Amino acid sequence: MTTRGTTTGTTTDVVRAPRSGPLAQVSVRTRITVVISLLTAIAMAGAGGLVYALESARIERAVNEQIDQEIAEFRELRVDPNTGDPFDDVGRRLNVFLTRNVPDDDEMLVSYVGGEFIERSANRYGQEFLDEPGYQGAVEAGVTDGGTEIIQSDRYGEVWVTVVPVRNAQSSGALILVNFLADEHEELERTLRTYALVALLSLGLIATIAGFQSGRLLAPLRVLEETARDITTTDLSRRIPEQGNDDITALTRTINLMLERLDSGFSDQRRFLDDAGHELKTPLTVLRGHLELLDPEDPDEVRETRDLLLAESDRMSRLVGDLIVLAKTRRPDFLAPAPVDVGALTPALLATARGLGDRDWQLDAVADGTVTVDEQRITQAVLQLADNAVKHTDPGDTIAIGSALAGGTLRLWVRDTGPGVPHRHRAAIFERFGRGDVRAGDEGFGLGLSIVRAIAEAHGGSVTVGDADPPGARFELVLPTHAEEASPWPRS
């Protein structure tokens, strides 16, 4: 993977190259199907191996129990059933045992006396097995001390040969217990072959279902991808269909909310640029017109034009400053919230506002408590409201500032005894470049109240306008008292 970093100031944008290789060309649906199939195959193989191990242990346990049972029965045979006397002949005892015991199909009993073969039980295994070198070696090895030896025969498979030595004062011999496990193993292998066939069919069915179901579950992602591909920076109005109530639906809903915010942001940006361009065009036209008509030979005209251009430049500077403030309201670092004592803030706001004009400044109410806000921005908003009140009142009119805390909400208001705001203008005055009734000498741009609204909404609050008592206008900031209640992004 290659990366390319572009650093500007303290911000670093890292661009990652698209993934390459075989895995990048495999769809998520295929990956899910392969993973599910692989895990299922591992689980089935593990289950088959476990069954084989358990059944093999069961077979060995059954053979051991069978051998122990035969040995116990042989040792209990100490008296000749025909005479009632103890056996004094090893050959006679072995003959009676072989005569009275009927071996299983996979078992053979053989007797030796003095190292010579005497007889064997009747079963499907004949003399050919007794001629096997492996069998003879096992008998020779255990004829003295006894024991069980497992041999592998090409013809008979796995065979257990157990030698039980028999001795008395007159003679010696041995009882040979031969257990053939080929049938048991063959049955187990046949069962496992059937299991493997069923497992393969089940694996194919599971892979098919996994592929179908994963495709169905991922269908919203394909719709999301197609819609996102069709969305451009000039058209963010499209939305992705929301179906179901799962994680993918939650992702779709989140992306739709993101698109809605982006669409609103781009719309505001376009409107902002259109309005800013329109407002900047007028002072630039004025500047150009006066410069074109300027007679450089007339000192009085040059002086008059210079004063006019400086005034227009100051006016443009104020406009650009307001535009910069509005542009910053969309940034996450626009606010720096901190605990603020409302009881100290309210009188300070009134003291600062007194310098805005010759009015009857009053303090309505002072709240007692601490809130988490950006004190600088709140001061900016209240002073903007106070400046707006000064523009719409006359010397001697009353302008009052007050605050109140109740129910987790801070209210800061500025009221005046001016003409008030007509209902038809109350919505428009908070829009960018929106203005109501303009008094003579008001050189504002209609950005002040939109800045106040942006500051309030950045705190997660709002600004309203209503009628005051006594008659006039009352502008009120309504803000949450805690930082976690404030929204870091202004609402559209």
Secondary structure as the mmCIF struct_conf table of DSSP 4:
data_model
#
loop_
_struct_conf.conf_type_id
_struct_conf.id
_struct_conf.beg_label_comp_id
_struct_conf.beg_label_asym_id
_struct_conf.beg_label_seq_id
_struct_conf.end_label_comp_id
_struct_conf.end_label_asym_id
_struct_conf.end_label_seq_id
STRN STRN1 THR A 3 THR A 8
TURN_TY1_P TURN_TY1_P1 GLY A 9 THR A 10
STRN STRN2 THR A 11 ARG A 16
HELX_LH_PP_P HELX_LH_PP_P1 ALA A 17 ARG A 19
BEND BEND1 GLY A 21 GLY A 21
TURN_TY1_P TURN_TY1_P2 PRO A 22 PRO A 22
HELX_RH_3T_P HELX_RH_3T_P1 LEU A 23 GLN A 25
BEND BEND2 VAL A 26 VAL A 26
HELX_RH_AL_P HELX_RH_AL_P1 VAL A 28 GLU A 76
STRN STRN3 VAL A 79 VAL A 79
TURN_TY1_P TURN_TY1_P3 PRO A 81 THR A 83
BEND BEND3 ASP A 85 ASP A 85
STRN STRN4 PRO A 86 PRO A 86
HELX_LH_PP_P HELX_LH_PP_P2 PHE A 87 PHE A 87
HELX_RH_AL_P HELX_RH_AL_P2 VAL A 90 ARG A 100
TURN_TY1_P TURN_TY1_P4 ASP A 105 ASP A 106
STRN STRN5 GLU A 107 VAL A 113
TURN_TY1_P TURN_TY1_P5 GLY A 114 GLY A 115
STRN STRN6 GLU A 116 ARG A 120
BEND BEND4 ASN A 123 ARG A 124
HELX_RH_AL_P HELX_RH_AL_P3 GLN A 127 LEU A 130
TURN_TY1_P TURN_TY1_P6 ASP A 131 ASP A 131
HELX_RH_AL_P HELX_RH_AL_P4 PRO A 133 GLY A 142
TURN_TY1_P TURN_TY1_P7 VAL A 143 ASP A 145
STRN STRN7 GLY A 147 SER A 153
TURN_TY1_P TURN_TY1_P8 ASP A 154 TYR A 156
STRN STRN8 GLY A 157 ARG A 167
BEND BEND5 ALA A 169 GLN A 170
STRN STRN9 SER A 172 PHE A 180
HELX_RH_AL_P HELX_RH_AL_P5 ALA A 182 ASP A 230
STRN STRN10 THR A 232 THR A 232
TURN_TY1_P TURN_TY1_P9 THR A 233 THR A 234
STRN STRN11 ASP A 235 ASP A 235
BEND BEND6 GLY A 244 ASP A 246
HELX_RH_AL_P HELX_RH_AL_P6 ASP A 247 LEU A 293
TURN_TY1_P TURN_TY1_P10 PRO A 296 GLU A 297
HELX_RH_AL_P HELX_RH_AL_P7 PRO A 299 LYS A 328
TURN_TY1_P TURN_TY1_P11 THR A 329 ARG A 330
BEND BEND7 ARG A 331 ARG A 331
TURN_TY1_P TURN_TY1_P12 PRO A 332 ASP A 333
BEND BEND8 PHE A 334 PHE A 334
STRN STRN12 ALA A 338 ASP A 341
HELX_RH_AL_P HELX_RH_AL_P8 VAL A 342 ALA A 353
HELX_RH_3T_P HELX_RH_3T_P2 ARG A 354 LEU A 356
BEND BEND9 ASP A 358 ARG A 359
STRN STRN13 ASP A 360 LEU A 363
BEND BEND10 GLY A 369 GLY A 369
STRN STRN14 THR A 370 VAL A 373
HELX_RH_AL_P HELX_RH_AL_P9 GLU A 375 LYS A 391
TURN_TY1_P TURN_TY1_P13 HIS A 392 HIS A 392
BEND BEND11 THR A 393 THR A 393
TURN_TY1_P TURN_TY1_P14 PRO A 395 GLY A 396
STRN STRN15 THR A 398 ALA A 406
TURN_TY1_P TURN_TY1_P15 GLY A 407 GLY A 408
STRN STRN16 THR A 409 ASP A 416
BEND BEND12 THR A 417 PRO A 419
HELX_RH_3T_P HELX_RH_3T_P3 HIS A 423 HIS A 425
TURN_TY1_P TURN_TY1_P16 ARG A 426 ALA A 427
HELX_RH_3T_P HELX_RH_3T_P4 ALA A 428 PHE A 430
BEND BEND13 GLU A 431 GLU A 431
TURN_TY1_P TURN_TY1_P17 ARG A 432 PHE A 433
BEND BEND14 ASP A 437 ASP A 437
HELX_LH_PP_P HELX_LH_PP_P3 VAL A 438 ARG A 439
TURN_TY1_P TURN_TY1_P18 ALA A 440 GLY A 441
BEND BEND15 GLY A 446 GLY A 446
HELX_RH_AL_P HELX_RH_AL_P10 GLY A 448 ALA A 458
TURN_TY1_P TURN_TY1_P19 HIS A 459 GLY A 460
STRN STRN17 SER A 462 ASP A 467
BEND BEND16 ASP A 469 GLY A 472
STRN STRN18 ALA A 473 PRO A 480
BEND BEND17 THR A 481 HIS A 482
HELX_RH_3T_P HELX_RH_3T_P5 ALA A 483 GLU A 485
BEND BEND18 ALA A 486 ALA A 486
BEND BEND19 PRO A 488 TRP A 489
#
